[in-house]
Amino acid sequence: MPDAPLYQPPVPGGDLRTMLRRHIVATALRQLDAAADARRRLRSAADWRTHAAGVRRRFAAALEHPDLVRRETWRVRRQGGRDCGEFSFENLLVESLPGAWMNVTVWKPDPRRWAPPWPAVVTPVGHNCKRTPNEQYPPQVFVANGYLAVSFDPPGFGEKAKGNNHFDDGVRGYMVGQNPLVFFLADALRAVDYVLSRRDVDPHPGVAMTGVSGGGFSTVGCALLDPRLTVLGPSCFGLPDELHPVRNGYAGCPETQWWRRFADGLGLSELLIGTRFRPLLLMAGRHDTVLTARHLGALVEPVRRAYAAVGEAEKFRVLVDDCGHEYTPNQAGEFVAWMRRWAKGRSRTEPVRMPRRLRLLDEADLRGDPPFGLCMATAAARAARTRQPVTSATQARRALTALIPDFTQHRRTGLSAVSAAGARMRLWTHQFQEFSLRDGADWEIPITMLRPESTRAGALVFFDDRGRWTGLHQLGWLNRVAGFFGTAQRPRGVLAVDLPGWGDTRPLPSPYDVVGWGGVDRWAGYLSAATGESVMALRVRDAVRVLDQVRRDWNLPATRIVVGGFGLGADVAALAALLHGSRLGGLLMLEPLARFADLATEPKAAWPHDAYFPNILKAVDVPEAVRLQGAPALVVGPRDGGKRLLGRRAVTTFAGSRVRVLSGAFSDATEGPVRDWLQRLP
């Protein structure tokens, strides 16, 4: 084209701004489709029951907590209460996990109208607190119909807010292999234990459970674990995973996107099928703008088919209420009728009675004042602080490889270089080129190269989480490393690389990122964890493949290649150097996250959520990787979880026989020592 610019970089195979999103979506959909294909092959009732039992086993394995389902001993502290005429309530504290307390309100029927013992219904609260109308009115409907009801604040809300913010604190558990869902389910299951220990509760019908939003998800999770739950009523709690959160870009809660959830075939339809074919009233709001009722069909159809296949079709019903995202008194009344339908004895014929007046109690009325103890934040921090350091490079490589799906195959296949005509040109005494390393049509890694004419020069492969041009623009420091305009006695070829999610591949926001809990980094971090192929794993995998490509294309021994990075790019460089296997010429780390453990211990972490590398602390932490990778290393300005410089702690954190540490930030003052260090390398 005569009017085209003389210089043109390679045309991307697709929109790089959506590449990472497309990849994560495609991976999740492929895993969910595999589960659906397995389900479609089921024929007999025995097949379906075996399938449901497998769902329960995989779900229980994903939680991995010895104190979760049943506890032989647990403590209760009574905190007062009041008689309100048509009902009374008690406040108490129950220890759900060792050192973790929940604030329980027990709503009791009027014994003059309903003689105890009463059947019990547990109502786990959603992402709200138990004092709101949405959470106070349904228990009053239940007690008006002769049911003892239990409510409690969920982790992260009301009196359980501290240390339990599921977005900031739940995600900490990813790195140490803890599932934040444990803290939600432990409270609800301990409520079941508690009500069945009461003399005024009838244990024979089992316990019903119903909740809205996150409380609905807890209802399903508890039913998968505890056969004592006999009637279920999740409300406004989910859609087909394929739509929400996979394709719509909604940054869902980390406790609902635990490690390998989709890879293990645990989509929401599968979880509902796994609930032992108990009577299940699935409720939704007609005017819910996120969990829209019109999309329920795809979620409901396989569940309905499963219930029919085992001869329990009547035990599954869908109710669409004339409401938004809420649990209404009408839903509570419908759930009363549903519980009575499956009860034994005379209570089945009782009409549903609505209270004459619904009362909104004051916050002080329901307060339990639970002591601060075990929570998401303290559990993750304790695991991070007590982990045993890794001292074997072989052990660390093996464990790190296990966190990167099909790493060996991807490395063997390699990448293909793609460039455009005119994208390689001579700039004074250097060769300049922009190209992409591609893996198929939908995955590519943009690279900018500045290489001295001398083919004997070594290489610096550099990953910058701010984008590859940050250190190149306007005679940046990487140009000086390359000896541009004679700025280095021993120039080194530079390859600045945009790993997935950085630079040109930084994802665009989605509409749901306007909310406070939104964010591309959160959606990508949580959803990629559910696929078992985390964003950080993708970056480390591709960093190793870039090193392989440079070594092959430039015909360089590993000892002539230095790998480095800025920010999280430096952490990726350290892990890639360890995983590469061949001893490289050097490792350069500029202002890295000092330790992944810092993300678990920092009160308010400042790094993006896709930095929370699932299970990384079961494999290796950053300082260990630096020591074990074997090459000379220079670490400049390492930062803690709050992005503060470590200062004097930097030297002790990265102490090693071949490791040099500069505690100050990377700046004009420290660039000189960095370049001098590079000059002394082969």
N, C-alpha and C positions, 0 to 999 in steps of 0.2 A: 504494500500500500504506500503510495508516494507521500501521503500526509501523515504517516505513522512516525512516532519518534524514532530517532536513530537507535537509541538504546531501549530495549524491551526485556524485562525479566521474564522468566518462563511463566506461561499462563497456567494458573492452578487447574488441577483436574476438576475441582469443585470449589464452592465457596468455603475458603479456609475458616471463615468466622463461624461457620456452622459444623465444621468437620468433627470436632470433639463431641458435640451434641449428637450428630448423626451416628457416630460410632457407638456411643453409649446406648442410644435408643435401639440401634440394630442388634447389639449384643443382648440387651434385655428382652427384646421381642423374640429373638431366636430361642432364648432359654424358656420363655413363657410358652412359645409355640411347641417346643419339645414336650413340655408338661401336658399341654392340651392334646398333642398327638397320642401320648401314652394313655391319657384318659379316654380318648375316643376308641381305643382298642379294647376297653373293658366290656365284658358281655354279661356275666352272671352276677347274681347278688354277692357270691363269695368273692368275685374279682373286685367289686366295689368296696367291700369291707376290708379286704387285704390292702387295697389302695389307700383307704382312709387310715388304716393302722400305720402304713408307711409314712404318711404325712405327719402323724403324731410323733413317730420315732424321730424323724428328721427335725421336726420343730423342737422337741425336747433336747436333742443333741446340740442345736444352735444356741441354747440358753446356757448349758454347762454350769449350773450353779447347784451345789449340794444342798443348800438350805431353802431352795425355792418352793418345791411342791408341798412337802409335808415337814413340819418341825415337831419334834417330840415335846419340847418345852418352849414356852414363850411367855413373856410378862405382860400384865395388864395393870394399868393405873386408872383409877376412877377419878373423874374431874368434875363431877356435878351434873346437874340437869334440871328439868322442871316439868310439872304437870300442866298441860295446856287445855285440859277439859276433854276434847274429842281425841286427843292423843297426848303422849308424854315423850320426853326424849332424855337420853343420857349421853354425856360426853365422857370419853375415856381415851386413854392412850394404849395402843397395842404395838408390841415389838414385832415388826414384820420380818426383818432379817436381824442377825446379831448386831446390835447397836443402832439399828434404824427404826424410828418410831413413826407411827401413823396416828393422826388425830381422827378418831372415829366418833360419829354421832349415830346413836341407836334410836330409831323412831319406833315407838311401841303403840299398839292399838289400845283403845279404851277397854279394859278388861270387863267392864259392865256390859259392853256390847259383844265383845269377842273374848271368850274365856281362853286363857292359855292352856296348853302350849300352842304357839302360833307357827305356821309355816314362815320361812324366811326368804327374803329377796335381798341380794347384795347389789348396790347400784354404784359401780365405779364411776367417778366423775371424769368428764373429758378434760380438755385443756382449758380449765376454768377452776374455780374454787367452789366448795360445797355451799357457800352462803348465798349464791345467786338464785333468782327465781327458777331458772332452768334446772337447778339441782335440789331446791327445797320443795317445790310443789309436787313432783312425782312421788317422793316418799310419803307425803300426806295423803295422796290417793291410795297408796298401798295400805297404810295403816287404817284408813277408813273402810277397807275391805278385809281387815283381819290379818294382814301380813306384817310381821316385824321387818323393818327395812334398815339398812345400814348404808351410810354415806361417809366419805372421807376425802380430804384434799389429795389430789394426785401429785406426784413429784413435779416440782417446778412452779406450783401455784399455791396461793393462800399461805397457810402456815408451813408448807413444805417447799417454799420457793428457794431458800438458800441452798446453794450447791447442787441444785437439781434442774437448772435450766436445760431442757433436753437438747436445745440447739448448741449451747456453749459447753455444757457439762456432759451431756449424753455422748457427744461425738468424741470426747476424750477417751472413752472406753474402747473405741475402735483400735487404737494403737497397742493396747495391752490384751486384746482379745476378749474384752468384756462386752456383753450385749446390754445396752441400756434398757431394753424392754424388761429385763429382770426386775427393775425397781418398780415398774408399774404393776406387773403381775404379782410380785411378792405381796404388795399391800392387799390386792383383791383376794388372793388365796388365803392370806392370813385372816381376812374378814370372814371367809367361809369357815375356817377352823374355829374362829371365835364364836360365831353364831351357833355352831353345832355343839359348843361346849356349854351353852346356856340351858338352864332347866326350863325356861319358858319358851323354848323353841322346839318344835316337833321335827325330829330328824328323819322321820320315815319317808316323806316325799322328796328328800334331798333339798338342795338349795337352788333357787332361781337366780339368774343374774341378768341385768339389763343396764345399758349405759349409752350415752350419746357421744359421737365423735371418737376421741381417744378412749373414752369409756366403753364404746362399742368394740373397739379393737381389743381392749383388755378382756372384754367378755368372751370374745372368740378365742383369744390366747389361753385364758383360764380353762375354757371348755376342752381345749386340746390336751391339757395337762391333768385335769381333775375330773374323774367320773362322778363325783358327788354333785356336780352341776347337772340338773335334770331338765330345766327349761331356760331358753336363751332368748334375749331380746335386744340385739345390737341395733342402734339407730344412727342414721346420718354419719356413717363411719367409713365408707369406702366406695370405690368404683372399680371397674376392671383395671388392673395395674397397667395394661397396655395403654390406656388413656391417661390415667392419673396414678402416679406422677410421671410415667415414662414419657409419653408424647407431649403432654401439655406444659412441660417445663416447670411444674410446681415443685418448690423445694419442700418436700414432705419431711416428716419428722425422722430423725436418725434411728429412733427405736423401732420404726416400722420398716427400716431398710438395713437390716443387720447383714453382716458379712455372709455372702453367698446365698442370700435368700432366694433370688431368682435362679441362680445356678443349681440350687437344690430342689427346684420345682415347687416352691412354696408361694405361688401366687394366691391372691385373696380368695378366688373360687376354690382352690385346693384347700385352703385353711378352713373354709366353711364346710366343705365335704368331710374334713377330718374330725368334726366335732361330735362323733359317735351317733350321728343321726338322731340327736335329741330334738324335741319340739323346738323349732326355730322360727321366731317371728322377726323377719327382717324389715326394719322401718326406715323410711326416708321422708324428706320434706319436699313437697312439690315445688317450693320456691327457693330451695337451696341453690345458690348460684355457682358453687364450686362442685360439690358432690351432687350433681344434677340427677333428678329422678329419671329423666328420659334416657340416660345411659345405663340404667340398672339392668336392662335386659341381658346384656352380654355377661354380666356378673351372675345373674340369677339362673340363667338357662342350664348351665352344667350342674348347679346345685340341685335344681328341681329334678333334673334327670337322674342324679345320684340317689336322691330320696325315693324316687319312683322305682328305681332298679332294685332297691333292697326292700321294697314293699312298705315304705313309710311315707308315701306321698302326702298324706294328710298332716304330717308333722312339719311341713314347711309351708309358710305363708309370707306374702309380701304385703306390707301396708304402706301406702303413700299418703301421708298426712298433709293437710292444708296448712303448711307452715314453712319456715325457712330451715336454717341449720340449728335445730333445737330439739329438746325433748319436752313435749307438751303434756299437760294433764290428760288430754285426749289419748295420747299414746300410752300413758300410764294406765288409763282405763282399759284400753285394748289389750295391754299386756296382762292385766288382772284377768280379763276374760280368757286369754290364752292360757294362763297358768291354771285356771279353774277347769278348762277343757280337758287338761291332761292330769288333773288331780283325781284321787279316789274318794269316794264317799259323798256325803250330802252337799259339801261345799260346791260341787260342780253346778248345782242348780241355783246358787245364790246369784241374784242380779248384781251388776256392778254399781257401786254406790259412790257418787262424787261428793266430796266434802261440801258442807254448806258455805264454808269460807276458807279460802286458802290463805295461810298466814306467812308473811315474810319475816322471819326472826332476825334480830339484830346480829351483827357479826360477833359481838361479845357473847351472845347466847350460845354460839356453837364453838367457841374457842376451846382448844385443848392444850395449847402451849407445849408442843412436842419439843424435847431437847434436841439440840443439833448433834448429829453423830454421823453414822455411816450414810453416805449419799453418793450420787454419781461422781461428784468431784473428788471426794475423799477416797472412794474405792479405786478410781483410776490413778490418783496420786500415790496411794499406798502401793499399788502394783508396780508403778513406774520406779518408785524409790527402792523397793525391795527386790527387784529383778537381779539376777546374777549376771555380772559382766561376761561378755563373750570374749574368749581368748584364743580361739582356734579359727583361722581363716577358712579352713575347709568346712567346719561346722557352720560358720556364718554364710558362706556361699551356698551351701546346701539349703539352709533355711530361707535365705533370700530368694533363691531360685523357686522355691515352693510358693512364694507369694506372687509370682509372675506367670500366669497361665501360658502353657505351651512355649515357654521361653526358649528351650533348646531348639524346637522346630522353627520358631521365628528367626532365631539367630542363624540357623543353618540355611534358611531360605534367603535371608539377607534383604537388601534394598536395591532398587534400581535408580540410577542417576538420570535426571531429566533436566535439560536446559534448552533455552531458546537460541535461535540464530542471533548473534550479536550480543548475547548475554556474557560472553567471555571477551574481555578486551584488555589491552595493555594500558596501564596507568603509570607513566614514567618508567620506573625500574621494577614495577610489580605487575602481576597478573591479577585482574579483578574478574570475579565471576559470581553470578547468582544462579543457583540451581536448586532443585528439590530432590530429595531421596524419597522414593515412593514405594509403597507396599500395596499394589493393586490400584484401582481407580479412585478410591475414596479415602486414602490415607497418605499424607505426604508431610515431609519435614523440610521447611525452607532453610536454605543455608546461603550465607554470604562469605565468599572467600577472598582474602587478600594475601597473595603469595609472592615472595621475592622471585626474581628470575632464576636465581640459583636453585637448582633442584636438590642441592645438598642440605637446604634448610630444613630443620625439624618443623613440627606442627604443634600449634595450640588449638585444641578443640574446646570451645567456650559456650556454656549454656547460661543465659541471663534471663531470669524470670521477668525482667522489664521489657524484653524484646532484644533481638540480635543486633539491631542498629545502635543501641544505647552507647556502646563503647567504640563505635566506628565513626559516628557522625562528626563532621568538622574536625578532622584530625584528632579523633578521640584516642584514648590510651591504647586501645588495641592496634590502631595504626602505628603507634610508636613501637609497640612490641614487634610489629612486622617490619620495622626499619624504614618506614615511609619517609622520604626525603632525608635519608641518612640518619634517622633518629636512633638506630641501634647498631652496635658493632657486629653483633651476631643475630641478624634478623631471623625471625621465625614465621613461617606461614600461619595465618590465622583463619580458622573456620568458625564463624559465629552462627549459632544454630538456634532456631525456634522449635523447642520441644512442644508437644501437644498442650494447648491451653495458653501458650505464651506468644508474645509478638504477633505476627500475622495470623496465628491460629487461636488468638484469644477469642473465646465464644462471645457472641452477642447476647445481651440480656433477653429474657422472655417477659411477657406481660405480667406474670406473677411475681417478678422481681421488684415490683413497686412496693410490696409489703415489707414490713420490718424483718420478717424471718426469711425473706427471699434472698436470692443471690445465685449467680451462675456457679460460684465456687461451692455453694452448699448443695445445689441440685447435682452437680457433677460429682462432688465428693461422696454424697450419700448413695446416689443411684449406682455409681460405679462400684461402690462397696457391695451392694446387693448382687451385682453380677459376678463378683469375685475377681474382677479385673479393674483394680483401682486406678485412678488417674496417675498417682505417683508410680505405680507399677508400670504403667505404659511409658512414663517418662524415663524410668531407669532402663527398661527394655530397649527403647529406641536410642538412648545414649550409648549403650553398649554396641548396638548395631551401627551407629555412626562411627564409633571408634574402629570397628571392624572394616568399614568401608574405606576410611582414610588410610588405614594400614595397607589395605589391598591396592587401592587406586594410586596412592603415592609411593608405593613400594618402600615403605619405611618399616624398620624394626620397631617393636613396641617401645623400646627405650628412647626413641626419638620423638615420641608423642607425649605431650603434656595435656592433661584434661583439667578443665577448670570451670568455674561458674560464679555467678553472683546471686545472692539470696538463696532461694530454694534451688536454683540452678547449681549452686555450690554443693548442696547436699546430694543432689542427683549425681553430680560428678564424683563425689566420694563413694557412693554406692556402686556406680558404674565401674570405677577403678577397681574396687574389690571384686565385683562380679566378672569383670573382663577375664581375669585369670592370669594373663601375662603381665609381668611387671612393666608398668609404663615408665616414662621418663620423669614424670612429676605430677603432683596434684596441687592445684591452686584454688583456694577457697576464699572468696571475698564476701564478707558480711553474711555468712550462712546462719541458718537456724542452728544454734550450737548443739542442741540435743532434741530428738523427738520427745524424750521424757519431759522436757520443759513445757511442751504443750499440755501435758497431763497435770502439771503442778502449778502452772501460772494461773493466778486468780482471774485474769482477764486477758486471754491470749489475743495477739494482734495479727496472727498469720491467717491466710485464707483457709477455708475449711477443706479444700482439696489437698492441703498439706498433711492432713491426719491420715497417714499411711496405715491401713488396717493391718494389725498384727506385726508391725515392724519391730516392736520392742521384744517380740518373741524370737526375732532373728538377730538384729544387731542395731545399735544406736550409732549416731554419727561419729563421735570420737573413736569408738571401737573400729569402725570402718576405715577411718583415716589411718590408724595404727596398723591395721591388718592388711591393707592393700599393698604395702611394701615399698612404694615409691617415695622419694623425698616429697614432703608436703609443706606448703606455706599456707597458714590460716590467718586471715586479716579481719579484724573487727567482728568476731562472732557475736551473735545477738541471742538473747534469751527469748522465752515465749512471748514476752511483751514487747519485743523488738528493741530492747535496751542493750547497749554494749555490755559485755561481761566485765570489762575492765580487768582488774588483777586476776579474776577467776579464770580468764581465758587460758593462761599458761598451764594451770593445773588441770583444766578440763581436757585440753588436747595434748597433754604431756606424752612424748614419745621420742625414741632415739633419733628418728629421722624427720621429726616434725618441728618446724619453726613457727612461732606465733607472734603476731603484731596485734596488740590489743586495741589500737585506735581504728577508727573507721577508715575505709578506703577513700583516699583524698589525694590532693596534690602532694601532701607531705609523705604519704605512704606509697605513692606510685613508684618513686625512685627505688626504694628497697625491693618492691615487687619485680621491677624490670631487671634489677641487678641479680636477683635470685634466678630469674628465668635465663639470664645470660650465662650463668654458671652451669646450667643443665646441659646435657648432651644435645 
